[in-house]
């Protein structure tokens, strides 16, 4: 399993890949704890600025992304968003931190 980290700007970019099993395990636990969200029916969901997409070889498994005050989560059959605290977003950024 790998995690592809990307950032959203004018043009979305694929920044780097996380392959360390311990970091991936921590990201999975973080994402699983924040899977609950809602699918708004009256407006378009916001786009995350940072995204961690989970892959098993070439197969997409799911993603979690963060915006200024929300998380966006998706899998093959569902997408949703939820409010996020500054602390949660900070934790997410620490977990996906760029490679040294």
N, C-alpha and C positions, 0 to 999 in steps of 0.2 A: 504494500500500500504506500502511496505517496500523497502529499498534500501540495497542491499548486497554489501559491500565494500570488494574488494580483491586486493591482491598485487601479482605481477608476479616476481618470482625469478627462481631459478632452478626448484622449484616445486610451482605451483600456490597455494596460500592459501586464504581461506575465513577468513578475519580478523574480521569483525563485521557487525552487522545489524543496520541500522538507522531506527527508527520507529517514531521519532518526526515529526508530520505533518508539522510544520513550516520549519524545515530543509529540508524535502522532497520537499516542495513547492519551496524553494530556489534552490535546485538542479535541479528540473524540469525546472524552468525558465532559469537557467544557461545552461542546456543541449539544450533546445529549441532555445536559442540564438546562438547556435553553431552547428546546425543540418546540415548546408550546408557543403558539402565536396565533394571529388571526389573519384572515384573508378578507381585506376590505372589498366590498362589492361596488362601492360608489366612486372609487378613485384608484388611480394606478399606485401600486406600492412603490415606496422610495427605493432608489438604487443605492447599494452600499458603496462606500469609498474604498474599503479593504475587504477582500474575500479570500477565504481558505476553502478550496474545492478538494474533495476527497476522491481519489481514484484507486481502483484495483486494476492494475495494468492500464488498459485503455478505457475501462468501464467507469463512467461517472457514478458515484455513490451518493453524493450530497454535497452541500456547501453551507457555510455560515459566513455572513458578511456583516460589517459594522458601518453605520453612518454616524452622524454627529450625536444622536441620542436614541438609536435603535439598532436592533439586530434583524437581519433578513436571513431566513433559513429556507433551504429547499432540498428536495430529494427528487427522485424520478417522477413521483405522482402528486407532489404537494409543494406549495410555496406559501410562506407567511412572514409576518413581521411582528415584532414586539418592542415595547419601550425598553431602553437599557440605561443603567446608571453610568456615571462617569467612571466609577470603579470597575464595573464589568467591562467597559470598553477598554480601559487601561489594561486589565488582565488579558483580554483578547490580543491587544497589540503586543503585550509582553510574550504571549505564547507563540505568536507568529513572527516574532522579531527576526530581523534579517540575519542571515548567517554571518558569522564573524570572519 
